[in-house]
């Protein structure tokens, strides 16, 4: 069975049920596939299911990761004929982003995670270099207190924005990216602490991906009714989000299966189908049209980043187009 902590969201419950189904039918699926091909063969499958254990949400308010694990589940189902059964489950140990990387590098408790990347992270962990959100996390809006909007109405350039401190996690790669562009960054020790710091006036802007901000606004307003999304600005830097695994023989085996599965989903069009449904849902209600877009570079990317593979990236050209 899949183990899930209390407060598990609906997507996690769906993953638990679907994984049970895969357990029962992986071998049958393989037999059918070979029969349809007219080939008599046996599939070599491991005696035990492959375990994909990921960090749980950092808090009940943290709803950022549902789509990624649904996509991962689809990749694992697609590879069941070759690789066999699997278990996809959250760890029972809550950990922040920094601790999760350490625990994965030690192969301790978790076997994979999904994170935005950096050259340093790719050295320590084994990435699958297919951006699972097509770079959406690099399109940044700002959570602010309502009283700050009037000051931000006068911001016309990146230089104008430099007088407004931006909140980010202590070891988030975003902090280094923002500082390299000359922006002022105030760091917090945890995801939840940053919301409290914004409310307390420790910084003016909490930079969030367009894929994160709507849910965070809805949850955050329960304790901070003055929380809102800044109305006119958008910051962009290339920031792929990958699945990562430990650099161990078992980590490589787990990664190879997922890499094969993701490529199958790209080829079949299923990746795009799930991504478009995800994008449609998360951008609903966000006003992106006509925003002032400030682009900065990302010096933390490795030379292997697939920036030239345009099918892996979304430009949001239609969504950012000014309304007529």
N, C-alpha and C positions, 0 to 999 in steps of 0.2 A: 504493500500500500504506500501511497504517497503520504508523507507526513506534512501537515500544515499547521502553523501556529494559529492561536486564536486571533480573530479579527481578519482572517484571510478573505481577500476580495474574490469576486465572482470568477474572474479569469483564472485564479489559482485553483478554485474548485473544479472548473472545467478541465484544467490540465490534469488534475488528479484522476478524474473519471476516464479521460481519454487515454492516459497512460496505462490504466488497468486493461483497457480494450486492446492496446498494442501488445501487452504481455500475452494475451490469449491468442491473438491472431497473427503475430509476426511470422511464425513458421508456416501457417496456412497461406498467407500472402505470398511467401516465397515459392511454395509449391505451385500455386496458381500461375505465378509469373513465368516459371519455367515450363509449365504445361502449355501455356499459350504460345510460347516461343518454339514449341515442338522439341525441346531439349530435355533429355533425361539426365538430371544431375542432382547432386545434393549440395545444399548451401552449408558451408562451414560457419557455425554460429557459436559464440562463446557460451559456456555452460551457465554463466550468471549474467543477469542484465547489466548493461552499461549504465553507470550511475552518474547523473548530471545533477549535482547539488549546488545551489546558488545562494547568495546572501538574501535573507528576507528583507522586506521593507524596513527602513530605519525607524519608522514610527507609523501609527495608524494614518497619519496625514500624508505619508509618502506613497503616492500612487503612480510613480514615474515609469515603472518597468513592465506593465502588463503586456503591451504589444510585443516586446522583444522575446518574451518567453512563449508567447503563442506562436511567433515565427519560428523559434527554436523547436518547438514541439512539431510543427509541420515538417521541418527539415529532418527530424528524427523519424517521423512516420514514413517519409519518403524513402529513407534508407533502411527501413526494417527488413526488406527482403534480403539484403546483403549482410547487414550487421546484427540483426536480431532484436531482441527485446531491450527495453531501457526503462529506467526510472528517472523521472524529472521531478525534483522536489526542492523546496526551500530548506535551508538549514534552520535548526531550532535556535541557533545562537544569533542574536541581533548584533550587527557590527557596522561601523561606519566605513566609508569608502577606503580609507587608508588601511584599516585593519584587515579588510577583506583581501586587499592585494597581498599583504604579508601572509595571511593564512593560506591563500591559494599558492603562493610561491613555495610554501612549506608543505603543500599538499595536506593541509590540516583542516578538517571539517568540510570545506567546500571543494568542488572539483572544477568550477568554472565561474566566470562572472561576465557581465556586460558593462563596459566602461568607455568613455571617450578616451582617445589614445594620445600617446606622446612617444617620442623616441626612446626615452628612458623606460617607459612601461613596456614597450615592445622588446627591449633588451632583457627584462626580467621575466616576462610572461610570453606565451606563444599566442600571437593574434591570428584571427582569421580576417584577412584584409578585404572584407566586403562590408561597406558601411551599412549597418542594418536599418538605419533611419534615413539613408540617402543624404546625410549631412544636415538634417533639420535642426539638430541641436546647436549648430553654429549660427543659426538665425536667432538673435537675442532681443527680447523685449525686456522691459523693466517693471518690476513691482515697486510701487512707491506709496507713500502716504498721500492722501488726496490734497493736502495743503502744499505739496511740493510741485504740483503740476503747473501752477502759474509761473514759477521760476523757469521751468523747463520749456515753456512756450517760446522763450527767447533763444533757445539753443539752435543755431543754424549750421554749425560745423563740429567736427570732432574736437577741435581745440576748445570750443565753447563748453563742451561736456566735461572737460578735464577738471573743472571746479566742483564737480559733484562726485563725492566718494561712492564707490561701488562695493557692495558686499559680496564675498565669495567664500567658499570653504578653504580652510587653512592650507591643504595640500592639493586642492583642485588644480588641474592643468590650466583652467581658465585664468587663475590668478596671475600666472606667469605671462600668459598671452596679453592680458590687459595691461600689465605693468610695462611690457615691452613696447606698447603703443603710447606710453606716457600717461596712462590713466591712473587715478588714485584708487587703490584697493584696500579695503578693510576686511580682515579675515575673521571667521568664526570657527569654533572647534567642532561644531556639528551642524547638520542640516536644520534641525529645529531651532538651534540657537540663533541662526541668521534671521529668522522671522521675528524673534524677540528683539534682536538688535536693530532691525529696521523700525519696528514700532517705537523703540526707545530713542531713535534719532542718532544712532551710532554711525549710520551712513545714509545716503539719500536714495540710492538705486540698488535694487537686488536684481542682478542680471540673470535671466532665466531663458531657456530655450523655448521656442514657440510650441514645441511638443510637450512642454511641462506646465506652462504658466496658467492655463485655464483651470485645471484641477487644483493647482496650488492656490489660486485666488479663491476658489470656492471653499476650500478647506480653511484657508488662513483667515477668512472674514469672520469665522465663528469666534475667534479670540481677538480679532483686530478689525472692527467694522469700517475703519478708515482706509483699509488696504484697497488699492486699485491698480490698474495697468496704465502706465504712461501712454499718452494718446498719439504722439507724433514721430517718435524715433524708433529706429531699428539698427542694431549693430550686427555686423556679419564678419565671421572668420571661418575658414575651412576647419571643421572639427568632426572627423568621422568617429562613429561609435562602433566598436567591434565586440565580438565574443572573444574572451581570453581564456587560456588554459595554462596549466603548469607546464614548465619545460622539463617534463619527465616522460619516460616511455608510455605510461598510462595517460598522461595529459595529451601526448601526441596522438595516441589512438582515439581518444575522445574528440580531439580537434579534427582529425581526418574525416571522421564520420560527419560532423557538422558541416565542414567545408564542402564535402561532396553533396550533402543535402541542400545547402544554400544554393549551390550552382545548379542543382536540378530544379529548384524553385524558380531561379532566374530564367532558366531556359524554357520552362513550361509556362511562364507568365504568372505563376502563383505568387511569386515574391511581389511583383507589381500590384497584383490584385489586393493582397493584404496591406501593402504599404499605402495604396490610394485610399482604402477604407479607413486606415489609421489616420492619414493626413486629413481626410474629410471630417473625421470626428474631432480631432484636436484643434483644427483651425476654425471650427464652427463658432461664430460669435466674435472672433478676433478681427479687428479692423486693421488689415495690413496695407490696403490700397493707399498709395500716395505718401507713404511714410518717408521721412528723410533717412536714407540708408548710409551708414558710415561703415566702410570696409577697412579692416586691418588684417595684417598678415599673421600667420601662426608659426612662430619660429621653433615650436616644439615638435613639428611633424618630421617623420623620418623620410629619407629619400625614396623608400619603397611605397609611400602613400599613393594609391591609384588615382591621382588627380586627373589623369588623362583619360580615364575610363568613364565617359560621360553618362553611361547607363547607370552608374552607381550613385549619381548625384542629382539633386533636385535644385533648380535655380529659383523656384517660386516666382518665375517671371510673370505668370498670369495673376497671381495673388497680389503682387506688389505694384502692378500697373495702376496708374492714377485713374480714378473714376471720371467718366466723361459727363 
